[in-house]
Amino acid sequence: MITAFLDRSEPEVWGSDLYGPQMLTPATADQICHSHQARDLTFAVEADPLHERIWAIELRHVFGRAIKLHHERGEITPESFARRRTLIGNATDRLVFDQYVAPKTEAARLQKRYRRHPDSLYVFLERDDVEPTNNSSERDLRPSVIHRKVIGGFRSAWGAEASAIRTSILATARKQGRNLLDALLALAGPSPLQAIPARS
């Protein structure tokens, strides 16, 4: 599905929650969603023994510092941004690569994940056009999810495809700050109900 949707195009940055097929998608860079990581680290805090719990709390705090730095990018000097970025990277390396966590724990599973994808943690600090989460994409999908839960889905493949196209057009128009009706009209073209001008 992803391959068909992209139609041989390669995104500059692919944001994901590390779902397997998403990570196989060709992209120049991958950005791991930090909202999902915060949730997984919180689960480790609740489920693991004391040492691993502390590890998860510390890494969740480092991720929080990174998101805060992302939001403050335009308010601080480039030198301050670079210094704080370095501190965040050093703290992450210490927790992910240098610190021991007991095997068969949630912390160990997460540490293995971040060791496998270190370059995907902070793309949003390297590029100011990348977000640290994929929350906006999930918000775009929410109406479709609600429709499926309330109505039970679509009665035809055509209806599902039409709804997906409409949802995608409207979500894109919102992100571009365009009027929703104008966006639909631009794609639809002139109305067949418009009077055909008489020949002079």
MDTraj code that builds the backbone (N, CA, C; nanometers):
import mdtraj as md
import numpy as np

residues = "MET ILE THR ALA PHE LEU ASP ARG SER GLU PRO GLU VAL TRP GLY SER ASP LEU TYR GLY PRO GLN MET LEU THR PRO ALA THR ALA ASP GLN ILE CYS HIS SER HIS GLN ALA ARG ASP LEU THR PHE ALA VAL GLU ALA ASP PRO LEU HIS GLU ARG ILE TRP ALA ILE GLU LEU ARG HIS VAL PHE GLY ARG ALA ILE LYS LEU HIS HIS GLU ARG GLY GLU ILE THR PRO GLU SER PHE ALA ARG ARG ARG THR LEU ILE GLY ASN ALA THR ASP ARG LEU VAL PHE ASP GLN TYR VAL ALA PRO LYS THR GLU ALA ALA ARG LEU GLN LYS ARG TYR ARG ARG HIS PRO ASP SER LEU TYR VAL PHE LEU GLU ARG ASP ASP VAL GLU PRO THR ASN ASN SER SER GLU ARG ASP LEU ARG PRO SER VAL ILE HIS ARG LYS VAL ILE GLY GLY PHE ARG SER ALA TRP GLY ALA GLU ALA SER ALA ILE ARG THR SER ILE LEU ALA THR ALA ARG LYS GLN GLY ARG ASN LEU LEU ASP ALA LEU LEU ALA LEU ALA GLY PRO SER PRO LEU GLN ALA ILE PRO ALA ARG SER".split()
xyz = np.array([
    [0.0816, -0.1205, 0.0000],
    [0.0000, 0.0000, 0.0000],
    [0.0860, 0.1269, 0.0000],
    [0.1877, 0.1276, 0.0862],
    [0.2751, 0.2455, 0.0942],
    [0.3478, 0.2663, -0.0384],
    [0.4001, 0.1565, -0.0957],
    [0.4727, 0.1659, -0.2225],
    [0.3828, 0.2183, -0.3336],
    [0.2587, 0.1677, -0.3371],
    [0.1650, 0.2129, -0.4405],
    [0.1315, 0.3607, -0.4224],
    [0.1152, 0.4036, -0.2963],
    [0.0803, 0.5428, -0.2692],
    [0.1927, 0.6366, -0.3108],
    [0.3177, 0.5990, -0.2799],
    [0.4313, 0.6866, -0.3113],
    [0.4629, 0.6874, -0.4610],
    [0.4290, 0.5783, -0.5298],
    [0.4461, 0.5724, -0.6757],
    [0.5886, 0.6120, -0.7174],
    [0.6865, 0.5453, -0.6565],
    [0.8291, 0.5611, -0.6877],
    [0.8897, 0.6928, -0.6393],
    [0.8131, 0.7770, -0.5717],
    [0.8731, 0.8983, -0.5136],
    [0.9374, 0.8636, -0.3798],
    [1.0396, 0.9369, -0.3421],
    [1.1118, 0.9106, -0.2168],
    [1.1059, 1.0338, -0.1274],
    [1.0378, 1.0245, -0.0126],
    [1.0289, 1.1399, 0.0778],
    [1.1664, 1.1797, 0.1304],
    [1.1819, 1.3090, 0.1573],
    [1.3067, 1.3544, 0.2199],
    [1.3154, 1.3029, 0.3625],
    [1.2029, 1.3111, 0.4364],
    [1.1984, 1.2603, 0.5739],
    [1.0683, 1.1833, 0.5914],
    [1.0803, 1.0641, 0.6464],
    [0.9637, 0.9793, 0.6704],
    [0.9451, 0.9678, 0.8217],
    [0.8350, 1.0232, 0.8726],
    [0.8058, 1.0143, 1.0154],
    [0.7204, 0.8927, 1.0441],
    [0.7581, 0.8164, 1.1467],
    [0.6823, 0.6942, 1.1752],
    [0.6922, 0.6573, 1.3222],
    [0.6081, 0.5610, 1.3606],
    [0.6140, 0.5071, 1.4963],
    [0.6894, 0.3741, 1.4996],
    [0.7734, 0.3510, 1.3965],
    [0.8582, 0.2322, 1.3839],
    [0.7809, 0.1064, 1.3456],
    [0.6630, 0.1227, 1.2891],
    [0.5919, 0.0083, 1.2336],
    [0.6752, -0.0471, 1.1186],
    [0.6956, -0.1789, 1.1162],
    [0.7876, -0.2444, 1.0241],
    [0.7796, -0.1986, 0.8794],
    [0.6615, -0.2068, 0.8158],
    [0.6536, -0.1657, 0.6748],
    [0.6916, -0.0192, 0.6525],
    [0.6651, 0.0670, 0.7510],
    [0.7040, 0.2067, 0.7362],
    [0.8555, 0.2212, 0.7321],
    [0.9253, 0.1430, 0.8132],
    [1.0708, 0.1543, 0.8184],
    [1.1368, 0.0978, 0.6933],
    [1.0633, 0.0180, 0.6141],
    [1.1165, -0.0337, 0.4882],
    [1.0937, 0.0631, 0.3725],
    [1.0216, 0.1717, 0.3995],
    [0.9926, 0.2692, 0.2947],
    [1.1185, 0.3483, 0.2606],
    [1.1543, 0.3551, 0.1321],
    [1.2733, 0.4333, 0.0946],
    [1.2530, 0.5808, 0.1297],
    [1.3491, 0.6382, 0.2001],
    [1.3447, 0.7803, 0.2360],
    [1.4867, 0.8268, 0.2627],
    [1.5113, 0.9546, 0.2412],
    [1.6440, 1.0093, 0.2681],
    [1.6769, 0.9991, 0.4163],
    [1.5764, 1.0243, 0.5020],
    [1.5948, 1.0144, 0.6472],
    [1.4641, 0.9698, 0.7109],
    [1.4741, 0.9097, 0.8294],
    [1.3571, 0.8671, 0.9061],
    [1.3547, 0.9416, 1.0387],
    [1.2356, 0.9854, 1.0796],
    [1.2186, 1.0493, 1.2092],
    [1.1225, 0.9652, 1.2927],
    [1.1719, 0.9164, 1.4065],
    [1.0884, 0.8388, 1.4973],
    [0.9946, 0.9328, 1.5710],
    [0.8686, 0.8944, 1.5833],
    [0.7709, 0.9769, 1.6539],
    [0.7990, 0.9743, 1.8045],
    [0.8230, 1.0906, 1.8636],
    [0.8570, 1.0973, 2.0059],
    [0.7354, 1.0833, 2.0964],
    [0.6171, 1.1062, 2.0451],
    [0.4978, 1.0804, 2.1275],
    [0.4854, 0.9315, 2.1575],
    [0.5089, 0.8502, 2.0561],
    [0.5038, 0.7051, 2.0769],
    [0.6162, 0.6599, 2.1702],
    [0.7336, 0.7219, 2.1580],
    [0.8445, 0.6833, 2.2460],
    [0.8157, 0.7213, 2.3908],
    [0.7548, 0.8368, 2.4122],
    [0.7195, 0.8773, 2.5489],
    [0.6216, 0.7785, 2.6102],
    [0.5261, 0.7332, 2.5300],
    [0.4290, 0.6349, 2.5793],
    [0.4984, 0.5035, 2.6141],
    [0.5900, 0.4578, 2.5277],
    [0.6600, 0.3312, 2.5532],
    [0.7529, 0.3418, 2.6738],
    [0.8180, 0.4566, 2.6884],
    [0.9053, 0.4757, 2.8043],
    [0.8244, 0.4826, 2.9335],
    [0.7066, 0.5430, 2.9276],
    [0.6191, 0.5472, 3.0450],
    [0.5771, 0.4070, 3.0848],
    [0.5499, 0.3215, 2.9870],
    [0.5159, 0.1824, 3.0173],
    [0.6326, 0.1123, 3.0857],
    [0.7564, 0.1400, 3.0392],
    [0.8741, 0.0808, 3.1026],
    [0.8882, 0.1289, 3.2472],
    [0.8572, 0.2560, 3.2700],
    [0.8619, 0.3098, 3.4069],
    [0.7664, 0.2332, 3.4971],
    [0.6511, 0.1974, 3.4461],
    [0.5491, 0.1295, 3.5262],
    [0.5744, -0.0203, 3.5393],
    [0.6436, -0.0796, 3.4407],
    [0.6537, -0.2258, 3.4371],
    [0.7877, -0.2809, 3.4844],
    [0.8949, -0.2028, 3.4781],
    [1.0291, -0.2562, 3.5003],
    [1.0757, -0.2410, 3.6452],
    [1.1838, -0.3141, 3.6807],
    [1.2463, -0.2957, 3.8130],
    [1.3084, -0.1569, 3.8265],
    [1.3575, -0.1279, 3.9470],
    [1.3992, 0.0084, 3.9813],
    [1.5045, 0.0656, 3.8867],
    [1.6133, -0.0074, 3.8604],
    [1.7217, 0.0470, 3.7782],
    [1.6727, 0.0795, 3.6371],
    [1.5962, -0.0120, 3.5784],
    [1.5441, 0.0093, 3.4433],
    [1.4385, 0.1198, 3.4424],
    [1.3657, 0.1319, 3.5517],
    [1.2671, 0.2391, 3.5649],
    [1.3371, 0.3752, 3.5621],
    [1.4475, 0.3862, 3.6352],
    [1.5236, 0.5116, 3.6366],
    [1.5785, 0.5419, 3.4982],
    [1.6270, 0.4373, 3.4286],
    [1.6786, 0.4552, 3.2913],
    [1.5697, 0.5131, 3.2006],
    [1.4503, 0.4572, 3.2094],
    [1.3400, 0.5037, 3.1244],
    [1.3003, 0.6471, 3.1583],
    [1.2998, 0.6800, 3.2876],
    [1.2660, 0.8169, 3.3285],
    [1.3682, 0.9161, 3.2733],
    [1.4967, 0.8803, 3.2830],
    [1.6020, 0.9698, 3.2361],
    [1.5945, 0.9902, 3.0850],
    [1.5729, 0.8813, 3.0095],
    [1.5683, 0.8960, 2.8641],
    [1.4430, 0.9718, 2.8213],
    [1.3333, 0.9491, 2.8901],
    [1.2117, 1.0247, 2.8591],
    [1.2345, 1.1737, 2.8837],
    [1.3105, 1.2057, 2.9874],
    [1.3430, 1.3454, 3.0167],
    [1.4314, 1.4047, 2.9066],
    [1.5286, 1.3271, 2.8573],
    [1.6161, 1.3756, 2.7498],
    [1.5347, 1.4013, 2.6236],
    [1.4436, 1.3103, 2.5911],
    [1.3579, 1.3311, 2.4746],
    [1.2721, 1.4563, 2.4916],
    [1.2259, 1.4787, 2.6138],
    [1.1482, 1.5997, 2.6420],
    [1.2299, 1.7263, 2.6224],
    [1.3566, 1.7218, 2.6640],
    [1.4462, 1.8362, 2.6428],
    [1.4641, 1.8639, 2.4936],
    [1.4726, 1.7573, 2.4143],
    [1.4902, 1.7738, 2.2697],
    [1.3678, 1.8404, 2.2077],
    [1.2493, 1.7981, 2.2489],
    [1.1271, 1.8586, 2.1950],
    [1.1178, 2.0050, 2.2368],
    [1.1545, 2.0339, 2.3619],
    [1.1538, 2.1731, 2.4101],
    [1.2503, 2.2588, 2.3286],
    [1.3678, 2.2036, 2.2986],
    [1.4660, 2.2767, 2.2191],
    [1.4127, 2.3025, 2.0783],
    [1.3435, 2.2049, 2.0226],
    [1.2833, 2.2219, 1.8904],
    [1.1868, 2.3407, 1.8896],
    [1.1050, 2.3520, 1.9940],
    [1.0073, 2.4603, 2.0001],
    [1.0722, 2.5962, 2.0283],
    [1.1895, 2.5947, 2.0904],
    [1.2570, 2.7205, 2.1238],
    [1.3604, 2.7619, 2.0190],
    [1.3671, 2.6902, 1.9094],
    [1.4699, 2.7132, 1.8077],
    [1.4774, 2.8599, 1.7642],
    [1.3620, 2.9231, 1.7416],
    [1.3611, 3.0608, 1.6929],
    [1.3816, 3.1648, 1.8006],
    [1.3878, 3.1232, 1.9272],
    [1.3973, 3.2187, 2.0380],
    [1.5363, 3.2270, 2.0990],
    [1.6275, 3.1388, 2.0563],
    [1.7611, 3.1366, 2.1157],
    [1.8659, 3.1542, 2.0061],
    [1.9882, 3.1827, 2.0470],
    [2.0959, 3.2033, 1.9495],
    [2.1380, 3.0684, 1.8900],
    [2.1925, 3.0692, 1.7688],
    [2.2435, 2.9440, 1.7090],
    [2.3478, 2.8756, 1.7969],
    [2.4292, 2.9573, 1.8675],
    [2.5310, 2.8985, 1.9551],
    [2.4670, 2.8226, 2.0712],
    [2.3640, 2.8820, 2.1309],
    [2.2937, 2.8163, 2.2410],
    [2.2234, 2.6897, 2.1924],
    [2.1642, 2.6987, 2.0732],
    [2.0964, 2.5813, 2.0165],
    [2.1961, 2.4669, 1.9958],
    [2.3123, 2.4997, 1.9371],
    [2.4134, 2.3970, 1.9095],
    [2.4659, 2.3354, 2.0387],
    [2.4867, 2.4187, 2.1409],
    [2.5375, 2.3671, 2.2696],
    [2.4371, 2.2718, 2.3325],
    [2.3111, 2.3133, 2.3362],
    [2.2086, 2.2276, 2.3959],
    [2.1871, 2.1013, 2.3134],
    [2.1981, 2.1124, 2.1817],
    [2.1857, 1.9955, 2.0936],
    [2.2953, 1.8946, 2.1247],
    [2.4171, 1.9431, 2.1477],
    [2.5298, 1.8549, 2.1811],
    [2.5070, 1.7854, 2.3148],
    [2.4571, 1.8599, 2.4138],
    [2.4304, 1.8012, 2.5457],
    [2.3240, 1.6914, 2.5361],
    [2.2223, 1.7162, 2.4566],
    [2.1165, 1.6161, 2.4384],
    [2.1741, 1.4910, 2.3713],
    [2.2568, 1.5108, 2.2684],
    [2.3183, 1.3966, 2.2008],
    [2.4078, 1.3163, 2.2931],
    [2.4861, 1.3850, 2.3765],
    [2.5746, 1.3152, 2.4708],
    [2.4943, 1.2360, 2.5735],
    [2.3871, 1.2958, 2.6254],
    [2.3037, 1.2266, 2.7234],
    [2.2371, 1.1042, 2.6608],
    [2.1938, 1.1180, 2.5363],
    [2.1311, 1.0054, 2.4672],
    [2.2310, 0.8924, 2.4457],
    [2.3511, 0.9259, 2.4001],
    [2.4539, 0.8233, 2.3774],
    [2.4868, 0.7502, 2.5067],
    [2.4947, 0.8249, 2.6167],
    [2.5263, 0.7618, 2.7459],
    [2.4198, 0.6597, 2.7842],
    [2.2926, 0.6973, 2.7672],
    [2.1840, 0.6082, 2.8083],
    [2.1627, 0.4937, 2.7102],
    [2.1758, 0.5216, 2.5818],
    [2.1446, 0.4201, 2.4813],
    [2.2612, 0.3248, 2.4588],
    [2.3846, 0.3758, 2.4571],
    [2.4976, 0.2913, 2.4206],
    [2.5874, 0.2514, 2.5383],
    [2.5941, 0.3333, 2.6413],
    [2.6906, 0.3078, 2.7478],
    [2.6302, 0.2429, 2.8719],
    [2.5036, 0.2624, 2.8948],
    [2.4446, 0.2165, 3.0206],
    [2.3879, 0.0752, 3.0069],
    [2.4106, -0.0050, 3.1104],
    [2.3581, -0.1416, 3.1101],
    [2.2160, -0.1423, 3.1661],
    [2.1276, -0.2134, 3.0964],
    [1.9947, -0.2411, 3.1503],
    [1.9716, -0.3914, 3.1436],
    [1.8986, -0.4428, 3.2386],
    [1.8773, -0.5875, 3.2478],
    [1.8022, -0.6391, 3.1258],
    [1.8421, -0.7555, 3.0746],
    [1.7714, -0.8120, 2.9593],
    [1.6284, -0.8528, 2.9961],
    [1.5482, -0.8730, 2.8930],
    [1.4093, -0.9174, 2.9079],
    [1.3252, -0.8178, 2.9881],
    [1.3587, -0.6892, 2.9747],
    [1.2779, -0.5836, 3.0349],
    [1.2314, -0.4905, 2.9227],
    [1.1329, -0.4070, 2.9532],
    [1.0868, -0.3096, 2.8546],
    [1.1986, -0.2118, 2.8199],
    [1.2781, -0.1754, 2.9212],
    [1.3902, -0.0836, 2.8971],
    [1.4898, -0.1447, 2.7988],
    [1.5181, -0.2742, 2.8128],
    [1.6116, -0.3413, 2.7221],
    [1.5577, -0.3428, 2.5796],
    [1.4275, -0.3646, 2.5660],
    [1.3655, -0.3654, 2.4332],
    [1.3785, -0.2278, 2.3676],
    [1.3560, -0.1240, 2.4472],
    [1.3655, 0.0119, 2.3931],
    [1.5101, 0.0508, 2.3637],
    [1.6008, 0.0109, 2.4518],
    [1.7416, 0.0416, 2.4273],
    [1.7887, -0.0230, 2.2968],
    [1.7468, -0.1463, 2.2734],
    [1.7815, -0.2149, 2.1485],
    [1.7236, -0.1405, 2.0286],
    [1.6016, -0.0904, 2.0429],
    [1.5362, -0.0137, 1.9358],
    [1.6181, 0.1105, 1.9008],
    [1.6599, 0.1850, 2.0027],
    [1.7302, 0.3111, 1.9768],
    [1.8729, 0.2867, 1.9282],
    [1.9324, 0.1757, 1.9678],
    [2.0634, 0.1410, 1.9133],
    [2.0539, 0.1078, 1.7645],
    [1.9400, 0.0533, 1.7251],
    [1.9202, 0.0157, 1.5855],
    [1.8887, 0.1377, 1.4984],
    [1.8308, 0.2419, 1.5583],
    [1.7887, 0.3592, 1.4803],
    [1.8421, 0.4899, 1.5408],
    [1.9706, 0.5019, 1.5675],
    [2.0204, 0.6249, 1.6333],
    [2.0061, 0.7500, 1.5471],
    [2.0171, 0.7329, 1.4162],
    [2.0094, 0.8499, 1.3272],
    [1.8666, 0.8993, 1.3074],
    [1.7697, 0.8250, 1.3595],
    [1.6286, 0.8621, 1.3412],
    [1.5695, 0.9324, 1.4633],
    [1.6510, 0.9562, 1.5651],
    [1.5983, 1.0147, 1.6878],
    [1.5811, 1.1661, 1.6803],
    [1.6764, 1.2353, 1.6193],
    [1.6769, 1.3815, 1.6283],
    [1.6883, 1.4506, 1.4933],
    [1.6267, 1.3954, 1.3907],
    [1.6247, 1.4637, 1.2609],
    [1.5586, 1.6007, 1.2761],
    [1.4608, 1.6124, 1.3662],
    [1.3895, 1.7393, 1.3855],
    [1.4783, 1.8473, 1.4461],
    [1.5937, 1.8088, 1.5010],
    [1.6886, 1.9091, 1.5490],
    [1.7893, 1.9472, 1.4402],
    [1.7994, 1.8657, 1.3381],
    [1.8870, 1.8974, 1.2256],
    [1.8140, 1.9814, 1.1203],
    [1.6820, 1.9618, 1.1114],
    [1.6013, 2.0322, 1.0107],
    [1.4833, 2.0994, 1.0797],
    [1.4625, 2.2273, 1.0504],
    [1.3529, 2.2984, 1.1175],
    [1.2175, 2.2749, 1.0508],
    [1.2149, 2.1966, 0.9413],
    [1.0877, 2.1679, 0.8755],
    [1.0346, 2.0290, 0.9120],
    [1.0953, 1.9665, 1.0130],
    [1.0532, 1.8328, 1.0570],
    [1.0019, 1.8416, 1.1996],
    [0.8890, 1.7769, 1.2251],
    [0.8304, 1.7756, 1.3587],
    [0.8806, 1.6540, 1.4372],
    [0.8854, 1.6633, 1.5708],
    [0.9313, 1.5497, 1.6506],
    [0.8274, 1.4386, 1.6663],
    [0.7038, 1.4655, 1.6270],
    [0.5984, 1.3652, 1.6394],
    [0.5207, 1.3569, 1.5081],
    [0.4416, 1.2503, 1.4962],
    [0.3503, 1.2415, 1.3821],
    [0.2066, 1.2663, 1.4273],
    [0.1915, 1.3480, 1.5313],
    [0.0586, 1.3768, 1.5864],
    [-0.0340, 1.4403, 1.4833],
    [0.0204, 1.5290, 1.3997],
    [-0.0661, 1.5958, 1.3024],
    [-0.1228, 1.4950, 1.2029],
    [-0.0437, 1.3960, 1.1640],
    [-0.0930, 1.2926, 1.0733],
    [-0.2017, 1.2096, 1.1399],
    [-0.1820, 1.1783, 1.2673],
    [-0.2826, 1.0989, 1.3377],
    [-0.4117, 1.1783, 1.3567],
    [-0.3985, 1.3089, 1.3783],
    [-0.5191, 1.3919, 1.3875],
    [-0.5940, 1.3939, 1.2544],
    [-0.5184, 1.3935, 1.1443],
    [-0.5817, 1.3899, 1.0124],
    [-0.6592, 1.2604, 0.9908],
    [-0.6107, 1.1518, 1.0494],
    [-0.6766, 1.0214, 1.0322],
    [-0.7950, 1.0018, 1.1257],
    [-0.8026, 1.0825, 1.2317],
    [-0.9045, 1.0587, 1.3345],
    [-1.0471, 1.0566, 1.2802],
    [-1.0874, 1.1506, 1.1921],
    [-1.2252, 1.1425, 1.1411],
    [-1.2564, 1.0103, 1.0725],
    [-1.1595, 0.9559, 0.9990],
    [-1.1811, 0.8271, 0.9319],
    [-1.1935, 0.7143, 1.0328],
    [-1.1130, 0.7210, 1.1395],
    [-1.1207, 0.6177, 1.2435],
    [-1.2554, 0.6246, 1.3146],
    [-1.3004, 0.7454, 1.3464],
    [-1.4300, 0.7616, 1.4120],
    [-1.5417, 0.7097, 1.3219],
    [-1.5332, 0.7415, 1.1932],
    [-1.6343, 0.6929, 1.0987],
    [-1.6396, 0.5405, 1.0987],
    [-1.5217, 0.4766, 1.0968],
    [-1.5185, 0.3306, 1.0950],
    [-1.5787, 0.2715, 1.2214],
    [-1.5502, 0.3350, 1.3366],
    [-1.6004, 0.2808, 1.4630],
    [-1.7497, 0.3037, 1.4789],
    [-1.7981, 0.4195, 1.4345],
    [-1.9399, 0.4529, 1.4547],
    [-2.0278, 0.3874, 1.3491],
    [-1.9874, 0.3973, 1.2230],
    [-2.0691, 0.3489, 1.1124],
    [-2.0386, 0.2028, 1.0797],
    [-1.9156, 0.1599, 1.1104],
    [-1.8783, 0.0215, 1.0804],
    [-1.8068, 0.0059, 0.9479],
    [-1.7648, 0.1154, 0.8871],
    [-1.6916, 0.1059, 0.7614],
    [-1.7745, 0.1526, 0.6433],
    [-1.7325, 0.1129, 0.5246],
    [-1.7998, 0.1528, 0.4008],
    [-1.8646, 0.0307, 0.3367],
    [-1.9686, 0.0559, 0.2603],
    [-2.0379, -0.0545, 0.1944],
    [-1.9722, -0.0945, 0.0628],
    [-1.8834, -0.0134, 0.0136],
    [-1.8185, -0.0449, -0.1138],
    [-1.6749, 0.0049, -0.1112],
    [-1.5907, -0.0580, -0.1928],
    [-1.4518, -0.0135, -0.2065],
    [-1.4477, 0.1265, -0.2671],
    [-1.5430, 0.1559, -0.3574],
    [-1.5480, 0.2875, -0.4191],
    [-1.5728, 0.3951, -0.3140],
    [-1.6652, 0.3694, -0.2207],
    [-1.6953, 0.4662, -0.1155],
    [-1.5758, 0.4914, -0.0244],
    [-1.5035, 0.3841, 0.0095],
    [-1.3849, 0.3999, 0.0944],
    [-1.2779, 0.4817, 0.0241],
    [-1.2578, 0.4544, -0.1060],
    [-1.1561, 0.5281, -0.1811],
    [-1.1941, 0.6746, -0.1964],
    [-1.3226, 0.7010, -0.2241],
    [-1.3686, 0.8401, -0.2386],
    [-1.3507, 0.9166, -0.1085],
    [-1.3820, 0.8534, 0.0039],
    [-1.3667, 0.9187, 0.1343],
    [-1.2196, 0.9467, 0.1641],
    [-1.1322, 0.8514, 0.1307],
    [-0.9888, 0.8702, 0.1552],
    [-0.9346, 0.9871, 0.0729],
    [-0.9791, 0.9968, -0.0521],
    [-0.9328, 1.1069, -0.1379],
    [-0.9813, 1.2406, -0.0830],
    [-1.1098, 1.2465, -0.0469],
    [-1.1656, 1.3706, 0.0068],
    [-1.0930, 1.4120, 0.1353],
    [-1.0708, 1.3156, 0.2251],
    [-1.0025, 1.3449, 0.3515],
    [-0.8615, 1.3965, 0.3261],
    [-0.7906, 1.3352, 0.2321],
    [-0.6541, 1.3768, 0.2015],
    [-0.6506, 1.5186, 0.1439],
    [-0.7452, 1.5479, 0.0544],
    [-0.7495, 1.6814, -0.0065],
    [-0.7752, 1.7875, 0.0997],
    [-0.8715, 1.7625, 0.1881],
    [-0.9065, 1.8619, 0.2901],
    [-0.7943, 1.8806, 0.3920],
    [-0.7302, 1.7690, 0.4331],
    [-0.6205, 1.7798, 0.5298],
    [-0.5037, 1.8583, 0.4702],
    [-0.4723, 1.8321, 0.3433],
    [-0.3626, 1.9045, 0.2772],
    [-0.3958, 2.0529, 0.2643],
    [-0.5212, 2.0832, 0.2282],
    [-0.5620, 2.2239, 0.2144],
    [-0.5498, 2.2970, 0.3473],
    [-0.5899, 2.2321, 0.4565],
    [-0.5781, 2.2941, 0.5900],
    [-0.4325, 2.3266, 0.6211],
    [-0.3427, 2.2316, 0.5939],
    [-0.2011, 2.2518, 0.6247],
    [-0.1402, 2.3627, 0.5392],
    [-0.1954, 2.3827, 0.4206],
    [-0.1467, 2.4892, 0.3330],
    [-0.2164, 2.6218, 0.3582],
    [-0.3131, 2.6245, 0.4526],
    [-0.3852, 2.7468, 0.4842],
    [-0.4812, 2.7902, 0.3756],
    [-0.5287, 2.6948, 0.2970],
    [-0.6198, 2.7277, 0.1865],
    [-0.7642, 2.7123, 0.2303],
    [-0.8533, 2.7837, 0.1629],
    [-0.9964, 2.7674, 0.1846],
    [-1.0370, 2.6284, 0.1354],
    [-1.1117, 2.5539, 0.2190],
    [-1.1430, 2.4154, 0.1849],
    [-1.2304, 2.4053, 0.0607],
    [-1.3301, 2.4918, 0.0511],
    [-1.4182, 2.4882, -0.0649],
    [-1.3418, 2.5234, -0.1922],
    [-1.2537, 2.6237, -0.1830],
    [-1.1742, 2.6625, -0.3001],
    [-1.0837, 2.5482, -0.3456],
    [-1.0287, 2.4745, -0.2482],
    [-0.9410, 2.3615, -0.2831],
    [-1.0184, 2.2545, -0.3584],
    [-1.1390, 2.2243, -0.3111],
    [-1.2211, 2.1243, -0.3798],
    [-1.2622, 2.1721, -0.5186],
    [-1.2994, 2.2995, -0.5289],
    [-1.3420, 2.3528, -0.6582],
    [-1.2272, 2.3553, -0.7590],
    [-1.1066, 2.3845, -0.7093],
    [-0.9907, 2.3881, -0.7987],
    [-0.9638, 2.2512, -0.8593],
    [-0.9859, 2.1453, -0.7805],
    [-0.9643, 2.0104, -0.8311],
    [-1.0792, 1.9637, -0.9197],
    [-1.1997, 2.0055, -0.8840],
    [-1.3175, 1.9589, -0.9581],
    [-1.3291, 2.0247, -1.0943],
    [-1.2810, 2.1474, -1.1076],
    [-1.2942, 2.2178, -1.2340],
    [-1.4300, 2.2849, -1.2443],
    [-1.4624, 2.3392, -1.3588],
    [-1.5894, 2.4101, -1.3733],
    [-1.7075, 2.3159, -1.3560],
    [-1.8123, 2.3648, -1.2951],
    [-1.9321, 2.2839, -1.2719],
    [-2.0042, 2.2562, -1.4034],
    [-2.0501, 2.1321, -1.4217],
    [-2.1277, 2.1025, -1.5434],
    [-2.2619, 2.1743, -1.5445],
    [-2.3028, 2.2285, -1.4277],
    [-2.4299, 2.2994, -1.4197],
    [-2.4176, 2.4453, -1.4644],
    [-2.2905, 2.4905, -1.4801],
    [-2.2724, 2.6286, -1.5247],
    [-2.3237, 2.6447, -1.6678],
    [-2.3834, 2.7565, -1.6912],
    [-2.4334, 2.7818, -1.8270],
    [-2.3181, 2.7959, -1.9228],
    [-2.3320, 2.7337, -2.0377],
    [-2.2283, 2.7436, -2.1414],
    [-2.2472, 2.8792, -2.2105],
    [-2.1426, 2.9601, -2.2119],
    [-2.1591, 3.0929, -2.2743],
    [-2.1975, 3.0803, -2.4211],
    [-2.2885, 3.1635, -2.4606],
    [-2.3347, 3.1615, -2.6002],
    [-2.2262, 3.2142, -2.6908],
    [-2.2181, 3.1566, -2.8075],
    [-2.1212, 3.2039, -2.9060],
    [-2.1636, 3.3406, -2.9582],
    [-2.0633, 3.4256, -2.9720],
    [-2.0941, 3.5588, -3.0217],
    [-2.0945, 3.5584, -3.1747],
])
top = md.Topology()
chain = top.add_chain()
for i, resn in enumerate(residues, 1):
    res = top.add_residue(resn, chain, resSeq=i)
    for name in ("N", "CA", "C"):
        top.add_atom(name, md.element.get_by_symbol(name[0]), res)
traj = md.Trajectory(xyz[None], top)
